[in-house]
Amino acid sequence: MQQAHGIVMKSVDNVCTVVGTVDAATPVQFDLAGQNETITVTEPISFGHKFALRTIKKGEPVVKYGEVIGLATKDIEPGQHVHVHNLESCRGRGDK
């Protein structure tokens, strides 16, 4: 079975960035706060893209590298791809 690797920079992050392209149903291994963790992604994830580490509710901040990068536009379950189809930017908008 294929095993992939991801990066989580801060313990507050709720997404993980994959360091290679991974297929659906692939376990992705990453380090979170000094602990080795694994989550199986539920859909294909392209190199450099991210997936949810836990449930992110609609309207909740998406946190990567310890920074809010946007808001979830719908509920996102662990292992799901997080990108423009379920994330909107909240930076520099003036209305958020």
C-alpha positions in Angstrom: 0.0 0.0 0.0 1.2 3.5 -0.9 2.2 5.7 2.1 2.6 9.4 1.6 4.0 12.2 3.8 2.6 15.6 4.8 3.7 18.7 6.7 2.0 20.3 9.7 4.0 23.3 10.9 2.0 24.3 14.0 -0.1 22.5 16.5 -3.0 24.9 15.8 -3.1 24.0 12.1 -6.2 22.2 11.0 -4.8 21.2 7.6 -1.8 19.2 6.4 0.1 19.9 3.2 1.1 16.8 1.2 4.6 16.6 -0.2 3.7 14.5 -3.2 0.6 13.7 -5.2 -1.6 11.1 -3.4 -4.5 9.0 -4.5 -7.8 8.6 -2.7 -7.6 6.1 0.2 -3.9 6.7 0.8 -2.6 7.0 4.3 -0.6 10.2 4.8 1.9 10.3 7.7 2.8 13.6 9.4 4.2 14.9 12.7 1.8 16.9 14.9 3.2 18.3 18.1 5.9 15.7 18.3 3.6 12.8 17.6 3.6 10.7 14.5 0.1 10.7 13.1 -1.6 9.2 10.0 -4.9 10.2 8.2 -6.2 8.4 5.2 -7.2 11.0 2.5 -10.7 10.5 1.0 -9.9 12.0 -2.4 -6.9 12.6 -4.6 -4.7 15.4 -3.4 -2.1 17.2 -5.7 1.4 18.0 -4.6 1.5 21.0 -2.3 -2.2 20.9 -1.6 -3.8 20.3 1.7 -6.4 18.1 3.5 -8.3 18.6 6.7 -6.9 17.1 9.9 -10.2 17.3 11.7 -13.8 18.4 10.9 -13.8 22.1 9.8 -17.3 23.5 10.0 -18.7 26.0 7.5 -17.5 29.5 8.4 -14.7 28.2 10.6 -11.1 29.5 9.9 -8.7 27.2 8.0 -5.3 27.4 9.6 -2.1 26.5 7.8 1.5 27.2 9.2 -0.2 28.8 12.2 -2.0 31.4 10.1 -5.6 31.8 9.1 -5.6 31.3 5.3 -9.4 31.5 4.8 -12.8 30.4 5.9 -14.5 27.1 5.1 -17.5 27.6 2.7 -18.9 24.2 3.7 -18.2 21.5 6.3 -14.9 19.7 5.5 -14.3 16.3 7.0 -10.9 14.8 8.0 -9.0 13.6 4.9 -10.9 15.8 2.5 -9.1 18.1 0.0 -9.1 21.7 1.1 -8.9 24.2 -1.8 -10.9 26.8 -3.6 -14.0 24.6 -3.9 -14.5 24.7 -0.1 -12.3 27.6 1.1 -12.6 31.3 0.6 -9.9 33.9 1.3 -10.6 36.3 4.1 -7.4 38.4 3.6 -7.5 41.9 2.3 -11.3 41.8 1.6 -12.5 44.4 4.1 -15.8 42.6 4.6 -14.5 39.7 6.8 
